[in-house]
Amino acid sequence: MKTILYNADTNERISGVFKNGYLVDDQPQPVDPPIFELEYKPTPMPTHDAETEAVSAIWIPDTILKTYTQVWTVRALTDEERTAEINAQATQKEQELNPVEIKQALRLTIADLPETEQVKYVSTYPAWKVPLAVQVGEKYQYNGVLYKVVQSHTTQLDWPPDLVPALWIQVNAPDVIPVWVQPTGAHDAYQTGDKVHYPTITDPVYKSKIDYNVWSPAVYPQGWELVP
């Protein structure tokens, strides 16, 4: 039997709930007035309409029956209380921020920016995941880099954006010079003025002298100009 200790002089519960009664070394312990050991008797909350009714509970000690009983009261909310509750909920809703909605709104805002500016907001784009049906022109972030779909497909583990140029192209900021990657077609061929590091990020920078340039500086040096 669950019990609590109660002080009749101060009208206060003075202990937590004893799951098996008030024991010391597994032995029941006597108590003397004004301290009483009362049976702990919680009761279920009554059903009620939270929008129109208030529910509250008090604990009734009975030192004769040795019980400590929970008693619930349900009453109708006043118009003032309902108004205050509605306004409090409205304020809470106004203060809530949905990260998904915010990102969607931001993407709509930056959709008209040049792609070289969109890369500044890479975190607002959805992340690449598997499996995911992607369409031409959509943009996704992968390892902190923004990529654009150039061929509709369903993503899979061995087709990450950085390894499959036939499916994705990297969107670069204007001040970022990428490493040369073998183009797979007109969609990702280098255009006049495009700059690349070749063959690695620590090697020299080359600028394309022609449009639709699909050759590396080593294969077709006439199509590239070394940038001092």
C-alpha positions in Angstrom: 0.0 0.0 0.0 1.3 3.4 -1.0 1.4 5.9 1.9 2.7 9.4 2.7 3.5 11.2 6.0 1.2 14.1 6.9 1.6 16.8 9.6 -1.8 17.6 11.0 -0.6 20.7 12.9 0.8 22.4 9.7 -1.7 20.7 7.3 1.3 19.7 5.1 2.4 16.6 3.4 5.9 16.1 4.6 7.2 13.1 2.6 7.2 11.6 -0.8 5.2 8.5 -1.7 6.3 5.3 0.1 5.6 2.4 -2.4 5.3 -0.1 0.4 4.5 2.1 3.3 6.8 3.9 5.7 9.7 1.4 6.3 13.1 1.6 7.9 15.3 -1.4 7.2 12.3 -3.0 5.6 10.3 -2.7 8.8 7.0 -0.7 9.2 7.6 2.3 11.4 5.1 3.8 13.9 4.4 7.6 13.8 2.8 9.7 16.5 0.4 12.7 16.2 0.6 15.3 14.9 2.4 13.1 12.3 0.1 10.5 10.5 0.8 7.9 7.9 -2.0 8.2 5.3 -2.9 5.9 2.4 -2.0 7.7 -0.8 -5.1 7.6 -3.1 -4.6 9.4 -6.5 -7.7 9.4 -8.8 -7.9 9.7 -12.6 -8.4 13.2 -14.1 -12.1 13.5 -15.2 -12.9 13.9 -18.9 -13.4 17.6 -19.8 -13.4 20.0 -22.7 -10.1 21.8 -22.5 -11.4 24.7 -24.6 -14.3 25.5 -22.3 -13.6 23.9 -19.0 -10.9 24.1 -16.3 -9.9 21.1 -14.2 -8.1 21.3 -10.9 -7.3 18.9 -8.0 -6.9 19.1 -4.3 -5.7 16.5 -1.8 -8.0 15.7 1.1 -6.3 14.3 4.3 -8.4 12.2 6.6 -6.6 11.4 9.8 -9.4 9.2 11.0 -9.7 7.0 7.9 -6.0 7.4 7.4 -6.4 8.4 3.7 -4.9 11.1 1.5 -7.3 11.4 -1.5 -7.1 13.4 -4.7 -10.4 15.1 -5.5 -10.9 16.8 -8.9 -13.1 19.7 -9.8 -14.4 20.6 -13.3 -15.8 24.1 -13.9 -16.7 26.2 -16.9 -14.1 28.7 -18.0 -15.2 32.3 -17.8 -15.2 34.5 -20.9 -12.2 36.3 -19.6 -10.3 33.0 -19.0 -11.2 31.7 -22.5 -10.1 35.0 -24.1 -6.8 34.9 -22.2 -6.2 31.3 -23.2 -7.0 32.0 -26.9 -4.8 35.0 -26.9 -1.9 33.1 -25.2 -2.2 30.3 -27.8 -2.2 32.8 -30.6 0.9 34.6 -29.3 2.7 31.2 -28.9 1.8 30.3 -32.5 3.0 33.6 -33.8 6.3 33.1 -32.0 6.8 29.6 -33.4 9.3 29.2 -36.3 9.1 26.3 -38.7 12.6 25.8 -40.1 11.2 24.0 -43.2 8.8 26.8 -44.0 11.5 29.4 -43.5 13.9 27.6 -45.9 11.1 27.3 -48.5 10.4 31.0 -48.2 14.1 31.8 -48.5 14.5 29.7 -51.6 11.6 31.5 -53.2 13.2 34.8 -52.3 16.7 33.8 -53.8 15.3 32.0 -56.8 15.7 35.1 -58.9 19.3 35.7 -57.9 22.1 34.6 -60.2 23.3 31.1 -59.4 26.7 32.5 -58.3 24.8 34.4 -55.6 22.5 31.4 -54.7 25.5 29.5 -53.5 25.8 31.9 -50.5 22.6 30.3 -49.2 23.5 26.7 -49.7 22.1 25.7 -46.3 18.6 26.7 -47.4 18.5 24.0 -50.0 17.4 20.4 -49.3 20.2 17.9 -48.7 21.0 15.1 -51.1 19.7 11.7 -49.8 19.0 8.2 -51.0 16.7 7.3 -52.6 15.3 10.6 -53.9 13.6 11.3 -57.3 15.3 14.5 -58.6 14.4 16.6 -61.6 16.4 18.7 -64.1 17.2 22.1 -62.7 16.6 21.3 -59.0 19.4 22.2 -56.6 20.6 20.2 -53.6 23.4 20.6 -51.0 25.9 17.9 -50.6 28.9 18.2 -48.2 28.3 21.9 -48.0 28.4 22.4 -51.7 25.5 23.3 -54.0 24.7 21.1 -57.0 22.2 21.3 -59.8 20.5 18.3 -61.4 21.3 18.0 -65.2 19.6 14.7 -65.7 16.5 13.5 -63.9 17.1 10.3 -61.9 16.6 8.6 -58.6 19.6 9.0 -56.3 21.6 6.0 -55.2 24.6 5.4 -53.0 27.2 5.1 -55.8 25.9 8.3 -57.6 26.8 11.1 -55.2 26.8 14.6 -56.9 30.6 15.1 -56.7 31.3 11.9 -58.5 28.7 11.8 -61.3 29.1 14.9 -63.6 26.6 13.4 -66.1 23.9 13.8 -63.4 25.0 16.9 -61.5 27.0 20.1 -61.9 28.4 22.1 -59.1 27.2 25.6 -58.7 30.1 27.8 -57.8 30.4 31.2 -56.2 32.0 33.9 -58.4 35.2 34.0 -56.3 35.6 30.2 -56.2 37.7 28.6 -58.9 36.9 24.9 -59.2 39.1 22.1 -60.3 38.7 21.1 -63.9 36.3 18.2 -64.4 35.8 16.3 -67.6 32.5 17.6 -69.1 30.0 15.0 -70.2 28.1 17.2 -72.7 27.0 20.7 -73.6 25.3 21.2 -70.3 28.5 21.2 -68.3 31.0 22.2 -71.0 33.2 25.2 -70.2 32.4 28.5 -71.8 34.6 31.4 -72.8 36.0 33.1 -69.6 35.4 30.1 -67.3 38.3 29.5 -64.9 39.6 26.3 -63.5 42.5 24.9 -61.5 44.2 22.1 -63.4 44.9 19.4 -62.6 44.4 19.9 -58.9 43.3 22.7 -56.6 46.9 23.7 -55.9 47.9 23.9 -59.5 47.7 26.8 -61.9 44.5 28.5 -63.1 43.4 28.4 -66.7 40.7 30.4 -68.5 38.7 29.0 -71.4 39.2 30.8 -74.7 36.3 29.0 -76.4 32.7 28.1 -75.8 31.6 24.5 -75.3 35.1 23.5 -74.2 35.2 19.9 -73.3 39.0 19.4 -73.4 41.5 19.8 -70.6 44.4 22.3 -70.8 46.7 19.3 -71.4 44.7 17.8 -74.2 43.8 21.0 -76.1 46.1 23.8 -74.8 44.9 26.1 -77.6 41.5 26.3 -75.9 42.9 27.6 -72.6 44.9 30.6 -71.4 47.1 30.4 -68.4 46.1 33.0 -65.8 49.1 34.7 -64.2 
